[in-house]
Amino acid sequence: MIRGAGVALALLAACWTPVSGMAASPPPLPPGASAEPLLPAQIAGWSGDDHAAAFAIFARGCQAEPPLRASVPVPAALAFVCEKARRLAGTGPVASEAARTFFERNFSFWRIRPTGSATGFMTGYFEPEFQGSLTRSDTYPTPLYGRPPELVTRMPDDAWPGLDTALSAARRTATGLEPFPDRTAIETGALDGRNLEILWMRDPVDRFVLQVQGSGRIRLPDGSVTRLVYSGRSGHAYTSLGRALSERENIPPAEMTMDRLIARLKADAGFARDLIRLNRSFVFFARRDDLPAESGPIGGAGLPLTPLRSIAIDRTVWPYGLPVWIDATLPDGVGGTERLARLTIAQDTGSAILGPARLDLFVGSGASAGHRAGLIRHAVDFTVLWPTDPGR
């Protein structure tokens, strides 16, 4: 162990290139957003974080090839640092102090502020677990579909003449691309008879929650568990049902939690059907029975997520693999609050995660994680660690 740590420190020292966050070039941003340069010493809580935990995640790679959901390309400088971290991790465990120095020497630090706001905005998500079956029955009548083979996902540079620019996916036909059926069309039979069903769930509310979270565990009647990962979506715009219910029933937004939304939907099947159909986006899944039970779900980057260390970002603004320092005071899930100031890694994305300082924090798996995730709608300091030029 000591010998491995010594090799790691020697390799790390050979890779270090001193930089100044104040002199480095800022990351590219959409119009109106701003980036304030910081030094690590100016970031409250930075020195006390468990940088080894963040480094271990970062060293697994920027993204899988290909990722589950395409994002802006990983910059060459970030890919260079990811590879450097992978090599360093291969020599043995990296201590927290060495990991902290690695991040300080290979990145410049930029506090991101979106247009018209002094802070970013954070929500939370989780990996739910539901009961289900591989065969249809009266108990499990709601189908979950695999990705249709004709579904084409729009890449960032794709131009689709004649189609709505807001569509993120389309259907390939003999005469070209056309909009894919939306949720209502799918729920009323657009995919019937094609053997796309991969399992069956209790009701559309469970399916809605699974689709919002983007991954999940299904406990089958024999007690075994199958894992589900995101495999695409219909391409239509995402609509927040929490916001829709808040407006429809005059519920203050601060009181509209995921728990409250689900309870309302579960209480009235007809109401649930109509409200859920306001969200025209429909998500498809793939089964991954090879994933270890203790492993986190697979995020958009194609890599396992880690509770309270993995975040989802706007994939049209930021690449996967980017380290992001977050600082916010959040509900702890048991009636109190706690400050969460730590280094996270961008490993996922989501249809509702839009903007340069917008993030979704992966809270964990199961009901307690889901309860806490549903409470998070808070301001956050969003500080990006942007890679320095490897040639400097």
C-alpha positions as CSV (number, residue, x, y, z in Angstrom):
1,M,0.0,0.0,0.0
2,I,2.8,2.5,0.9
3,R,4.8,1.6,-2.1
4,G,1.7,2.0,-4.4
5,A,1.0,5.4,-2.8
6,G,4.6,6.5,-3.4
7,V,4.4,5.6,-7.1
8,A,1.2,7.5,-7.4
9,L,2.6,10.6,-5.8
10,A,5.7,10.4,-8.1
11,L,3.6,10.1,-11.2
12,L,1.3,12.9,-10.0
13,A,4.3,15.2,-9.4
14,A,5.5,14.5,-12.9
15,C,2.1,15.4,-14.4
16,W,1.6,18.7,-12.4
17,T,1.7,21.9,-14.3
18,P,1.1,25.0,-12.0
19,V,-1.8,27.2,-13.2
20,S,-3.6,30.2,-12.0
21,G,-7.4,30.2,-12.1
22,M,-7.2,34.0,-12.5
23,A,-5.2,33.8,-15.7
24,A,-6.8,30.9,-17.4
25,S,-9.4,31.1,-20.2
26,P,-13.0,30.8,-19.1
27,P,-15.3,28.0,-20.4
28,P,-17.6,28.8,-23.3
29,L,-21.0,29.9,-22.1
30,P,-24.4,30.8,-23.6
31,P,-25.1,34.6,-24.1
32,G,-25.8,36.4,-20.8
33,A,-24.2,33.9,-18.5
34,S,-21.0,34.8,-16.7
35,A,-18.0,33.1,-15.3
36,E,-16.1,34.5,-12.3
37,P,-12.5,33.2,-11.9
38,L,-11.7,31.9,-8.4
39,L,-8.7,30.4,-6.7
40,P,-9.3,27.2,-4.7
41,A,-8.5,29.1,-1.5
42,Q,-11.5,31.3,-2.2
43,I,-13.9,28.4,-2.2
44,A,-15.4,27.8,1.2
45,G,-15.1,24.2,2.2
46,W,-12.8,23.2,-0.6
47,S,-9.9,22.1,1.5
48,G,-12.1,19.9,3.7
49,D,-13.8,17.8,1.0
50,D,-13.0,14.2,0.4
51,H,-11.2,14.8,-2.9
52,A,-10.2,11.1,-3.1
53,A,-13.9,10.1,-3.5
54,A,-14.4,12.6,-6.4
55,F,-11.1,11.6,-8.0
56,A,-12.0,7.9,-8.0
57,I,-15.2,8.8,-10.0
58,F,-13.4,11.1,-12.3
59,A,-10.6,8.5,-13.0
60,R,-13.2,6.1,-14.4
61,G,-13.3,8.2,-17.5
62,C,-15.2,11.2,-19.0
63,Q,-17.8,9.0,-20.7
64,A,-18.4,5.6,-22.2
65,E,-18.0,5.3,-26.0
66,P,-20.7,5.8,-27.1
67,P,-22.5,7.4,-24.1
68,L,-26.2,6.7,-23.5
69,R,-27.1,10.3,-24.5
70,A,-24.9,12.4,-26.6
71,S,-23.6,15.7,-25.2
72,V,-21.4,18.5,-26.4
73,P,-18.0,16.9,-27.3
74,V,-15.6,16.3,-24.5
75,P,-12.8,18.9,-25.1
76,A,-9.4,17.6,-25.8
77,A,-8.0,19.2,-22.7
78,L,-10.6,17.4,-20.5
79,A,-10.0,14.1,-22.2
80,F,-6.3,14.6,-21.6
81,V,-6.8,15.1,-17.9
82,C,-9.3,12.2,-17.6
83,E,-6.7,9.9,-19.1
84,K,-4.0,11.3,-16.8
85,A,-6.3,10.5,-13.8
86,R,-6.9,7.0,-15.1
87,R,-3.2,6.3,-15.3
88,L,-2.6,7.7,-11.9
89,A,-5.4,5.6,-10.4
90,G,-3.9,2.6,-12.0
91,T,-0.8,2.9,-9.8
92,G,-2.7,2.5,-6.5
93,P,-5.0,4.4,-4.1
94,V,-4.7,8.2,-4.4
95,A,-4.9,10.0,-1.0
96,S,-7.3,12.9,-0.6
97,E,-4.5,15.5,-0.4
98,A,-2.9,14.2,-3.6
99,A,-6.3,14.2,-5.3
100,R,-7.0,17.8,-4.2
101,T,-3.7,18.9,-5.7
102,F,-4.4,17.0,-8.9
103,F,-7.6,19.0,-9.4
104,E,-6.0,22.3,-8.4
105,R,-3.1,21.8,-10.9
106,N,-5.1,20.6,-13.8
107,F,-8.1,22.9,-13.7
108,S,-9.0,26.5,-13.4
109,F,-12.1,27.4,-11.3
110,W,-15.1,29.4,-12.5
111,R,-18.2,30.3,-10.6
112,I,-21.0,30.2,-13.1
113,R,-23.9,32.6,-12.9
114,P,-26.9,32.3,-15.3
115,T,-28.5,35.3,-16.9
116,G,-30.3,37.4,-14.3
117,S,-29.4,35.4,-11.3
118,A,-26.6,35.3,-8.7
119,T,-26.9,31.5,-8.2
120,G,-27.6,28.3,-10.0
121,F,-30.6,26.0,-9.3
122,M,-30.5,22.4,-8.1
123,T,-33.1,19.6,-8.0
124,G,-32.6,16.0,-7.0
125,Y,-33.3,12.6,-8.6
126,F,-33.0,9.0,-7.6
127,E,-33.2,5.4,-8.7
128,P,-36.7,4.1,-7.8
129,E,-37.6,0.5,-7.2
130,F,-41.0,-0.9,-8.2
131,Q,-42.7,-4.2,-8.5
132,G,-43.2,-5.6,-11.9
133,S,-43.4,-8.7,-14.1
134,L,-41.9,-10.0,-17.3
135,T,-45.4,-11.1,-18.4
136,R,-48.7,-9.2,-18.5
137,S,-51.4,-9.8,-16.0
138,D,-54.3,-8.1,-14.2
139,T,-51.8,-7.1,-11.5
140,Y,-49.2,-5.8,-14.0
141,P,-51.1,-4.4,-17.0
142,T,-48.8,-1.3,-17.9
143,P,-46.2,-2.0,-20.5
144,L,-42.6,-0.6,-20.4
145,Y,-41.1,-0.5,-23.9
146,G,-37.6,-1.0,-25.3
147,R,-36.3,1.4,-27.9
148,P,-38.0,1.1,-31.2
149,P,-35.5,0.4,-34.0
150,E,-36.7,3.3,-36.2
151,L,-36.2,5.9,-33.4
152,V,-33.4,8.3,-34.4
153,T,-31.9,10.6,-31.7
154,R,-30.9,14.0,-32.8
155,M,-27.3,14.8,-32.4
156,P,-26.3,18.4,-31.5
157,D,-25.2,19.3,-35.0
158,D,-28.0,17.5,-36.9
159,A,-30.2,19.6,-39.2
160,W,-33.6,18.1,-39.9
161,P,-35.2,20.3,-42.6
162,G,-39.0,20.4,-42.3
163,L,-39.1,19.1,-38.7
164,D,-39.7,21.2,-35.5
165,T,-36.4,22.3,-34.2
166,A,-37.6,21.4,-30.7
167,L,-37.7,17.7,-31.5
168,S,-34.9,15.8,-30.0
169,A,-35.7,12.5,-31.8
170,A,-37.7,11.4,-34.8
171,R,-38.9,8.3,-36.6
172,R,-37.1,7.0,-39.7
173,T,-39.4,6.0,-42.5
174,A,-39.0,5.0,-46.2
175,T,-39.6,8.6,-47.1
176,G,-37.5,10.3,-44.5
177,L,-37.8,11.5,-40.9
178,E,-41.1,12.3,-39.3
179,P,-42.2,13.1,-35.7
180,F,-42.4,10.0,-33.5
181,P,-45.7,9.3,-31.8
182,D,-46.1,11.2,-28.5
183,R,-47.2,9.8,-25.2
184,T,-51.0,9.9,-25.9
185,A,-50.5,8.1,-29.2
186,I,-48.3,5.4,-27.5
187,E,-50.7,4.9,-24.6
188,T,-53.6,4.5,-27.1
189,G,-51.9,1.8,-29.2
190,A,-49.3,3.3,-31.5
191,L,-46.7,0.6,-30.6
192,D,-49.1,-2.3,-30.1
193,G,-48.3,-5.6,-31.7
194,R,-44.6,-4.9,-32.2
195,N,-43.3,-7.0,-29.3
196,L,-41.4,-4.0,-27.8
197,E,-42.6,-4.6,-24.3
198,I,-39.7,-5.5,-22.0
199,L,-41.7,-5.9,-18.8
200,W,-45.0,-4.8,-17.2
201,M,-45.7,-2.5,-14.2
202,R,-48.6,-2.0,-11.8
203,D,-49.9,1.3,-13.2
204,P,-49.0,4.4,-15.4
205,V,-48.0,6.4,-12.3
206,D,-45.1,4.0,-11.5
207,R,-44.1,4.2,-15.2
208,F,-44.2,8.0,-15.1
209,V,-41.9,8.1,-12.1
210,L,-39.5,5.7,-13.7
211,Q,-39.5,7.7,-16.9
212,V,-38.8,11.0,-15.0
213,Q,-35.9,9.4,-13.1
214,G,-34.5,7.7,-16.1
215,S,-33.5,4.5,-14.5
216,G,-34.8,2.0,-11.9
217,R,-35.0,-1.4,-10.3
218,I,-37.9,-3.7,-10.8
219,R,-38.5,-6.4,-8.3
220,L,-40.1,-9.4,-10.0
221,P,-42.6,-11.8,-8.5
222,D,-39.9,-14.4,-7.7
223,G,-38.0,-11.8,-5.6
224,S,-35.2,-11.2,-8.1
225,V,-34.4,-7.7,-9.4
226,T,-33.8,-6.5,-12.9
227,R,-32.2,-3.1,-13.6
228,L,-33.4,-0.6,-16.2
229,V,-31.4,2.0,-18.0
230,Y,-32.4,4.8,-20.3
231,S,-32.5,3.9,-24.0
232,G,-34.1,6.9,-25.7
233,R,-37.1,9.1,-25.8
234,S,-39.8,10.0,-28.3
235,G,-38.3,13.5,-28.8
236,H,-41.3,15.6,-27.8
237,A,-40.8,18.4,-25.2
238,Y,-40.8,17.5,-21.5
239,T,-43.6,19.1,-19.4
240,S,-43.2,19.3,-15.6
241,L,-46.3,17.6,-14.1
242,G,-45.4,19.2,-10.7
243,R,-45.7,22.6,-12.2
244,A,-48.9,21.7,-14.1
245,L,-50.5,20.4,-10.9
246,S,-49.3,23.4,-8.9
247,E,-51.0,25.8,-11.4
248,R,-54.1,23.7,-11.8
249,E,-54.8,23.3,-8.0
250,N,-53.3,26.6,-6.8
251,I,-50.6,24.8,-4.8
252,P,-47.6,27.0,-3.9
253,P,-44.6,25.7,-5.8
254,A,-42.6,25.4,-2.6
255,E,-45.2,22.9,-1.4
256,M,-45.3,20.8,-4.5
257,T,-43.0,17.8,-3.7
258,M,-42.7,14.6,-5.7
259,D,-44.4,12.7,-2.8
260,R,-47.4,15.0,-3.0
261,L,-47.6,14.7,-6.8
262,I,-47.5,10.9,-6.7
263,A,-50.1,10.8,-3.9
264,R,-52.5,12.9,-6.0
265,L,-52.0,10.8,-9.1
266,K,-52.4,7.5,-7.2
267,A,-55.7,8.8,-5.8
268,D,-57.5,9.1,-9.1
269,A,-56.6,7.0,-12.1
270,G,-58.5,9.1,-14.6
271,F,-57.0,12.3,-13.3
272,A,-53.5,10.7,-13.4
273,R,-54.0,9.6,-17.0
274,D,-55.0,13.1,-18.2
275,L,-52.3,14.9,-16.2
276,I,-49.5,12.5,-17.3
277,R,-50.5,12.9,-20.9
278,L,-49.6,16.6,-20.6
279,N,-46.0,15.4,-20.8
280,R,-45.8,14.3,-24.4
281,S,-42.3,13.0,-23.9
282,F,-42.1,9.2,-23.6
283,V,-39.0,7.4,-22.4
284,F,-37.8,3.9,-23.5
285,F,-35.6,1.5,-21.5
286,A,-33.3,-1.4,-21.7
287,R,-32.8,-4.2,-19.2
288,R,-29.3,-4.6,-17.7
289,D,-29.3,-7.7,-15.6
290,D,-25.5,-7.7,-15.6
291,L,-25.3,-4.6,-13.3
292,P,-24.2,-5.5,-9.8
293,A,-26.8,-4.9,-7.1
294,E,-24.6,-2.5,-5.3
295,S,-23.8,-0.5,-8.4
296,G,-25.5,2.8,-9.1
297,P,-27.7,3.3,-12.2
298,I,-26.1,4.2,-15.5
299,G,-26.2,7.9,-16.3
300,G,-26.2,9.6,-19.7
301,A,-22.4,9.4,-19.9
302,G,-22.7,5.6,-19.9
303,L,-21.1,5.2,-16.4
304,P,-22.4,4.2,-13.0
305,L,-23.7,7.1,-10.8
306,T,-22.5,7.7,-7.3
307,P,-24.9,9.1,-4.6
308,L,-24.3,12.8,-3.8
309,R,-21.3,12.9,-6.1
310,S,-22.9,12.4,-9.6
311,I,-24.9,15.2,-11.2
312,A,-26.9,15.8,-14.3
313,I,-26.1,18.9,-16.3
314,D,-27.4,20.6,-19.5
315,R,-25.7,18.4,-22.2
316,T,-25.9,21.2,-24.7
317,V,-23.7,23.4,-22.5
318,W,-21.4,21.1,-20.6
319,P,-19.5,17.9,-21.5
320,Y,-19.6,14.8,-19.5
321,G,-16.8,14.2,-17.1
322,L,-16.6,17.8,-15.9
323,P,-15.9,18.3,-12.2
324,V,-18.3,20.8,-10.6
325,W,-18.0,22.2,-7.1
326,I,-21.5,22.7,-5.6
327,D,-22.5,24.5,-2.4
328,A,-26.0,24.5,-1.1
329,T,-28.1,24.1,2.0
330,L,-30.5,21.2,1.3
331,P,-33.2,19.2,3.1
332,D,-31.7,16.1,4.8
333,G,-34.9,14.0,4.2
334,V,-35.7,13.6,7.9
335,G,-37.0,17.1,8.7
336,G,-33.8,19.1,8.9
337,T,-31.3,20.6,6.6
338,E,-27.6,20.2,5.9
339,R,-25.0,22.1,3.9
340,L,-23.7,20.1,1.0
341,A,-20.4,21.6,-0.3
342,R,-18.4,19.1,-2.4
343,L,-16.8,18.2,-5.7
344,T,-19.2,16.4,-8.0
345,I,-18.7,14.9,-11.5
346,A,-21.1,15.6,-14.4
347,Q,-22.2,12.1,-15.5
348,D,-25.8,12.5,-16.5
349,T,-28.4,14.8,-18.2
350,G,-32.1,15.3,-18.3
351,S,-34.8,16.9,-20.4
352,A,-35.6,19.4,-17.7
353,I,-32.0,20.3,-16.9
354,L,-31.5,23.4,-19.0
355,G,-29.1,26.2,-18.4
356,P,-25.4,26.8,-17.6
357,A,-25.9,26.7,-13.8
358,R,-28.7,24.1,-13.6
359,L,-28.1,20.7,-12.1
360,D,-29.8,17.6,-10.8
361,L,-28.2,15.8,-7.9
362,F,-28.3,12.0,-7.9
363,V,-29.4,11.2,-4.3
364,G,-29.3,7.5,-4.3
365,S,-31.6,4.4,-4.7
366,G,-34.8,3.5,-3.0
367,A,-37.7,5.2,-1.2
368,S,-35.7,7.3,1.3
369,A,-33.5,8.7,-1.5
370,G,-36.7,9.4,-3.5
371,H,-38.2,11.3,-0.6
372,R,-35.2,13.5,-0.1
373,A,-34.7,14.0,-3.9
374,G,-38.3,15.2,-4.2
375,L,-37.6,18.0,-1.6
376,I,-34.6,19.5,-3.4
377,R,-35.4,22.7,-5.3
378,H,-32.8,25.0,-4.1
379,A,-30.3,27.7,-5.0
380,V,-26.7,26.5,-5.4
381,D,-23.3,27.9,-6.0
382,F,-22.1,26.2,-9.3
383,T,-18.4,26.3,-9.8
384,V,-17.0,24.6,-12.9
385,L,-13.5,23.2,-12.9
386,W,-12.4,23.9,-16.5
387,P,-9.4,21.9,-17.8
388,T,-6.2,23.9,-18.6
389,D,-4.5,23.5,-21.9
390,P,-2.3,20.3,-21.6
391,G,0.4,22.1,-23.6
392,R,0.8,24.9,-21.1
